[in-house]
């Protein structure tokens, strides 16, 4: 039985990870999902039940275990965004701005791991931004050797424009290390944020 542990994750990540895991197992196999977020439990259960997937739930304190039995259903193509609403423009007219090389404060290693997690979340939800902007130490994400390069290249292949602050690259003497996206300027970056339907900053 395949097991995924999504404790500590907020919606929509537990739902996305559940859907991804179901894609990886064969029909008739089971999946165990371990969750500690009550809202996510409700959303995952509703998603599975709406798509006709049998599930058994057990509770131990604040930890919920779901045993999911994969059957012949179209769940792999089911949309998840209606179960975890994220207020994004319908036409994907939004931009992401990374002003740091990590997300949040506290443990730097965790903050860097979260960057890939969030970028993958947007991709899994098929809600890609029109542009991603990298400022200050956020430029580290587009430099050679960055663990975010593979996912950013996928974004680029799907038409997302990646803009790295040229002034920032020059300040840190990193212009020659850009591995993905293009070196941009203040005019392009300001224009992108002004014309975006929504801007999400990290």
Beta strands, then each sheet from edge to edge (+ up, - down):
strand 1: 2-5
strand 2: 30-35
strand 3: 54-60
strand 4: 63-69
strand 5: 94-98
strand 6: 131-134
strand 7: 161-165
strand 8: 182-184
strand 9: 198-201
sheet 1: 1+ 2+ 4- 3+
sheet 2: 8+ 7+ 6+ 5+ 9+
end
